[in-house]
Structures are given as structure tokens and as C-alpha cells.
Amino acid sequence: MKRRTLLGVAATLALSLAATACSDPGAGSSTGTAAATWTNPSAKLAGVNLTIWAAQNSNTVPKQVIDAFHTATGATVKVVTIPDPYEQGVQTKVATGDKPDLAFWQPTASMLTAINAKANLQPLTGAPWLSKLSPALKDMTGLLDNTRYAALITSPAVEGVYYNKEVFAANGITQTPKNFDEMIAAARSLKAKGVTPFYEMGGDKWATQWWVQVQLADAAKSGLWDQINTKKQTFSGPTVLGAIKKYKSLIDEGLFNSDIKTAKFEDQGKALLGGKAAMVMQVNSFFGELQASADTATLDKKIGFFPISPSGNVGTYIPDQSNALVAFKTGDAKRESAARQLLSFWMGPDYKNFTTAQNTVSLEPSVPNPAGVPQALLAVNGSLPTSVGSMQALAVANPDLYLNLADMIAGKMSPEKVASTTQAQFAQLAKAAGAPGF
């Protein structure tokens, strides 16, 4: 998964303004809403050449599919790696008219808006694999104004708690917390026994926002982001500001690692796997970091996952670019059709082979999970049916909340300043995206 799920607000604003200067994000091309046609996934495509844009952490994901598609159809598919920050690089290229046939892309409404989906992307209306998806996932993401533009290929990331089972057991914690307050009570118990309860990566910054967002899960379920989108609430209001203040109070209480200001993503993984900390608030990419250091048997023995919210075990989902693909309008009808065919092949006859090659959770009930999928990833996927959307999934724009929180951890901002700065950024981005009322 792409670690950093947000662009810098200044870069996003500039790119959004550039896109709106070229075309109206709300206006599609003449074929923007037309139903797509879907040919046989294995139909011959000899001589057809396709390009997929991918990030540095997703550029190997298509390999098995590409090889199988070439064998079945004769088409050649090339993967081009766009350097990080990936989203910024893609938007810059697209704004100048440079487009691939397909690209990995965060399938949220805000990021589909950011790439001007109605003008730039093929609608995937009537895709043959949609009926095969788990009902809980079918319409979770990938839509903009009720039109599908993104194909979900892997289980969406979830914000929640990865924990060390052995540390819990050694300190008398026999079951996972049932709500946020229970989790904090467990953390205080661990601290009293000399254990670092939580490990945060203030040095790398991007994960700081998860602590605020999981506290907002219940509010999100009750329409928080719709209210912020329509200016009925703000980041400076009691709901979001309260979550920011709570996060700071837990840090001030000493429930986090002493090097919180400088710790990195890699440090988190080493600390949890090595038993130097009990819990980490993270998303799926964190488990990928653990998989680079330990085999499945070790991970199943040591690492567990539980979703968390104020009221219970409610997860917060945040689909990212490695979870989905989009197909571009290139003006070449044959390549556009071939791009849709590749998606249909990927999620159709090849999907079982793809999930096995990636050792990942299947999104289609008719395709069983590979035998080697770690238990923690199964727990993450199991939390999706009752999860609620993140800021990235439900807000019309994604301000730099994580950077502002990192500044708070570093002592450069108060919670109030974090909230007001984030609100100002949100308003700028919402206006650039053409959101009503901004």
C-alpha cells in the first residue's frame, strides 16, 4: 500500500486549479457517461500495447496478470513507475495531456475528482466482475457521482490497531479492547508494568492522522464528513478538535514511545514485532512492513489486529492507490477497449491466480482466500463490512491533517492551531474542486 495517502495541500491546490482551468471537473466528455462495452476477457489482442502507471510500492503487483494476459491475448503491457510522491506526479502528467492506458489510483471520490475523472477516465459501468464482488465491497469505493471509474482489486486498507499478542499475554491482557476507552485503560495498565503501550512515527508523519480519524468513526457514521463538506461543521468544531486534543493528551500522558518526534515507519515495525511496544495504530501497509521481516507463521503467532472506535470495534476504511486501477480515455478506441478487457481478465478468469500470487485476501466469495494469507490481514478484511469511511473516503477534499498533527507532536502547533490550519486548507481545496458553498 502507498504509505502516504495525501498530497501536500499546496501541490494539490495548484494541480486542482490547473485541472479546472483546462476543463470543468463536473463536465464529462461526450462519452463520459456512456455505458462501456465488455468483450471476452481472453479475446485476441495481438499487436496491442498497453501502459500501466504504478507507484514504487505497486509496480510489481501486476506482473502475474500481465504475463497471463499476454499468453491469453497476445497483448503487451508495460508498467511505468512514477516516482513518489506518486499522486502528485500522475496529476502533473495528466494535466499536461500525458496519459497511460491504466493506472493505480486511490479510488475515493475526492481523488477521482482530483484527477478530473469525468473528463479523463473511462466509466466502468456494467463491468462483468462487479456482481462477483462481496456485497459489502461492491459500492464501497470507486464511484464519483454514482458513476464507477475505479476497479477495486485488493482489500481496502483499514485504520486500526496492530498488537503484539505475546506482550498482551505476558501482561495479563486476555482479550482485545472492545472500545477506545478500554484500549486506553489497557495502555495505562501496560505502562504501569513498564511496557510502552503505543508506538508512533512522528518523524515520518503520515500515520499521525489515524489517531484522530479512528476517534471520529462514530461521528463519521452519523454524517460528520457530509456536515464538514457542507460547512455545517468544521475541523475547529468540538468533534474534530476534541479528537485532536485527546490525541495530544495521551501523548502528554506518556503512553507513546519516548522518541515519538523522530521515530520512523520502519521503527514502528521493529518495535511491535520485537515486543518493545504493545500496539501501533496503522493501516495495511504496516503489515506489509512486518511481512518483509517475518514469515507468516511468526506473524500469526505474534501479531493481531482489531478495529477501534469510541463506541466499539468499528474500523475506518481508507482505500489507497495500490487497491484499485483506473482506465484512461486516450482517444484510441482499440486501446481503451483493451484496457477494459485487461481489467475484466484480471478480475475474472485470472483473479484466483492473482490472489495466490499476491497471497492476498479475495474480494470475490466464489474465489477462496489463498491458504497462506496471514490471520491479521483476514481480521482487517473482516472488519470492512461494518467499517466507516475515512476523511479521504468521504470528505470532498483532503487537507494536510497529518502534517499539522506532526507539527503538534514537535511542539510547533497547539491542537487549536492544528484544527484551524486544517480547516483553512480544506476550504481552499474544496473551493478549487468546485464544492458548493466554498
N, C-alpha and C positions, 0 to 999 in steps of 0.2 A: 504493500500500500504506500501511496505517496505520503511521506511524513508530514509535509507542510501543506495543509489543505486550504490555505488562504493566500491570496496575493497581497502585497503591500497596498495599502489604501491609495496612495498617490499613483502607483502604477496602474491599479485597476481603474481609478477615476480617469486617468489620461486615456487608457485604452477604450473605456466605455464612451468617452466623449468622441474619440476618433471614430468609433463604430457608428455612433448616432449621427456624426457629421456626414458619413458616407451613405447611410440608409437608416430608415426608421426601424428600430428593433421590433416594433409591433406590426410591421408590414411584411408579409411574405412575398416571395416571387410569384409569378403566375402559376407555378406548380407547387407552391409552398404547402397547400393543404390537400393536394390531390392524393388519392389512395395509391400506395405503392403496389407494384406488381411483383409477384414472387415466383421465380422459376424453380425448376428441380434443383435441389442443392448440389447434385453431382453432375449437372449438365456440363458439356464440354466447353471450355473457355481457352482453347489453345491460342497462344499469341497475345492474350490479355495480360497486362502488367498493372498491378495494384501497389499502392504505397500505404503503409500504416505508420502514423506518428505515435511514438511512445516515450515515456519518461525513462530515466535511467534505472528505475526500480521496476518497470513494467515491460522493458524491451525484450525480455526472454519469454514472457508469458505466451505469446502466440506461436512459438516455434513448432510445437507438435501439430497444431491446427494447420499452419501454413504448409508443412510437409505433406500432411494428409490431403489437403485441398489441392495441392499441386498434382499429387498422384491421381486423385479422382477426376480433376477437371483439366489439367494441363496449364492452369493459370500460374503466373509467377507473382509472388507477393514479397515486397521488400519492406523491412522495418527500418525506419529512420528515427534515431534517438535525438530528441530535442533536449538540450541541456537544461538543468534546473536554473532558475525556477520555471518549471515546465509550463504551467498555465500562462504565465506572462509571455514566454517565448511563442507559444501557439497563438495567443491572441495578437501578438505583434505581427506574425507572419500572415495570419488570416486577414488582418486589417489592411495589409498591402496587396491582397489578392492571391497570396501563395496558399494553396490548399492541398491536402493529401486526399486520398480516397476514403480513408478511415482514420480515426484517431482515438486513443484512450482519452476519456474526458469525465470529469466529475458530473454525474447525471442529475444534479439538483436544478431546480427551476432558476435559481439565481445565476448559476454558472452557465446554464443554457442561454439565459438572457445575455450574459456577458459575452458569449461567443456569437450573439445575434443569430440564434438558431433558425428563426423563421426565414431569414434570408440565405443562410449559409449551409444549413443541414437538410438532408433528406428526411422527410417524415417516414417513420417505420410503421405506419398504420397497417393493421392486419397481418403483422409478422406471424408466420406459422408456428413459431415456438411459444408464443405468449400463453396459449391455452395449456401448455405443459408446465408452466411455472407454478410453484407453490402459490396458492391464492393470497397468502399474506404478503408475498413479494411482488406480485404481478404489477400492481399500480403504486407501489411504494415510492418509486422514483423514476426518472427518465422522461417525465412529462412536463410540458410547458403549455399552459392554456388548453389543457385536455388533448394535446397532440403529442404522440410519442416521438421523441427524437434520439433516445439513447437505449441501447440494448444492455441490460444487466447480464454480466457473465459470471460473476462470483458474488459470494455473500457480502452484503454491505457491512461496512465497519460499524462497530457499536462502542460507545463510550461506556466504560465500566471499570471494575476493579479486578486486576490480576493479583493473586495472592499466593504466598508460599505455604503449601499445605503442611509441610513439616514444621515451620515456625508456628503456625496456628496450633498444631497438635502439641508441640513441646511446651506451649504456654497456656494450655487448658482451654483453648477455643475449639469447641467441638462441632459448631455449626456456623455457617456463614451468616453475616448480619442480614436482618430482614428489612432494614430501612436505614436511612442516613444516620439517624441518631444512634442506632445500635452499632453502626460501624465506628462512630466516634467514641462510643463507650468502650468498644473493643480496643481501639487505638490507645486510649488512656490506660487501659489495663496492661497493654504491651509496653507502653512507655515506663510504667511503674516497675516493670520487670527488666528494664534496661535494653529493650528492643526498640529499634527505630520503626515506628508504625508505618509511615508513608515516605516514599522517595519521589521527589520532584526534580525536574530537569530545567531549572531556571536559566541555565546557560544557553540551552538550545531553544528555549522559549515556547515553541509551538504547541506544546501539550498543556500549558498552564490553563488554557480556556476550558479544558474538560471539567475541572473542579467547579467552575461556575455553571457550566451547562447541565451537569447532572443534577445540581440543586434546582434547576429550572424545569426539570422533566414534567412535574405535575402541572406547573403553570403552562408549559407548552401544550400539554394535553387539553388544557382549558382555553386555549386560544391566545396565549401570550404573544406569539410572533405575528399573528394576524393583527393584534392590537398595536404592536410596535410598527408594523407595516402601514397602518392607517393613522398613526400619530395619536392613538388613544392612550398609549403608554410610551415611555422612553427608557433608555438604559439608565437614566438618572432617577427613575421612579423607584419606589420601595422594593419591588420584586427583584429586579436585576441588581440594584445597588446592595440590597440585603444579602444576596448570594456572594457578591464581591467582598463585602465586609466579613462575612462568615469565613470565607477562604483565608483572608488575612488574619483573622483571629486564631484560626487553627495553626497557621504558621507561627504567629507570635507565641502561641502556647507551647511550641517546641515539639509538635507532633510530626515534623518533617526532618529530613536529613540536614545536618549542620552545614553542608556545603550547597544548600539549595540554590544560592545565587549563581553558582558556576557549574553545577552538575550538568552532564550531557546525556543524550538519549542512550548512548552505549553504557553509561554508568548505571542507569536505571536497570537495564537487563542484568548486568553483573551483580548488582546489589540484591535483586529479587531472587535470581537463580542461586546465588551464593548464600542466601539466608541472612544477609546483612540488613535487610528490611523486610517487613511483612507484607506490604501492599503497595501497588502502583496503580494510579488512575490513568488508563490509557485506552488506545484503540487497537485494531487488529495488527497494525504494522509492528507494534511492540512484540507481539507473539512471533512475528517473523524474525525479529532480532534474537529472540530466545532460541528459535529453531536453528539459527546459524551457530549456536554454541552447544546444543544438546540434542540427543536423539529423542524420538517420540516416547520411548519407554521412560526415559528420565523425566521428560516434561509431564507425562501423565502422572508420574509419582510425585512430582514436586509442585506443579503449577496448576492452579484452578482459576476460575473466573466466575464473578457474579455481577449482574447489573444492579444499579443502586439509584434511588431517588428518595426524596423526603418521605413519601408515603409507603414505599416498599421496594421491590426488586423490579423496577421499570428501567429498561435500557433507553439510551438516546442514540438513534442511528444517524450516521454521517457517511453516506456513500462517497467514495473518493474515485480519483481517475483510474485506478487500477481495477475498479469494479465494473467498468462499463466502456462501451465503444459507441462512437457516433459515425455516421456516414455523411460525407460532404456532397454538396451539389458542385460538380466540377464542370458541368456543361457538356460532358461526354456521356451520352446516354448508355453506351455499351459498358463503360467502366462503372457508372452509377448502378446499373443492374447487377454487374459482377460483384460490387461491394455488398449489395444486399444479399446476393447469393452466398458470399463468404459468411456473413452473419448467420444466415439460415443453415449453412453447413455446420458452423461452429456450435450452434445451439440445438441442432437436430441430430443427424447421423453421427457426428463426431463428438457429441457432448460427453458421453461416457469416457471416451479415450482422453479427452481434455481434463476432466476432473481427476482421472487416475494419474495423468502426467503431472498435474499440479498438486496432487494429494490434497484436494480442497473439497469443501462441502458442496454437494449437489443442490442446485436450485430447483430441480425437477423431481417430484416424488417418484416418477417412473424410473429414474436413474439412481440407483443406490449410491450412498457415500462410499468412497474407497475405504478399504479396511484400515489403512494407516492414518486416517485423519485424527489428530490429537483431540483428547477429550475437551480441552479448554476451547478449541475452535467450535466443537459441536455445541458447547454451552453458549458461546457467543451467538451462533446461528439460531439456537433455540430461544434466545431472548427476543428475536426480531418480531415475532407476531404480536407481542404486547408492548413493543417499544414505541417511542415517540420521536418525532423529527428534531434534529438539532437546529441551531441558528443557521448553519449552512444549508440545511434542507428546507427550512420554512420561511426564513427571512428573505425580503426582496433584495437585500444587499448584505455583504459580509465585511464589516469593518475590522480593524486590527485589534480586536479584543485581546488576543494573545500577547501582542507586543506591549500593550498598555499594562496588562497584568504582570508581565515580566519586569516592566519598569517599577511597578508597585513592590514586587519582591526585592528589587535592587534598592528600594528606598527613594526612588525618584518621583513617585506619584502616590497620592492618597487614594483610597477607594473612590471618593467623590470625584477626583480628577480623572481616574480611570473611566468612570461612568460618563462624565460629561464629554471627555475627549472621544470616546467610542460613539456616543450619540451624534456628535458633530460629524464624524467620519461617515456614520451610517446615513445621515441626511444628505451629505454630498453624493455618496454613491447611489442612493435611491433616486435623487434628482437626475443624475447622469443616466440612470437606467430608464428614466421616464415614468417612475412610480407616481401614481396620482397623489396630489397634495404636497409634493416636495419641490 
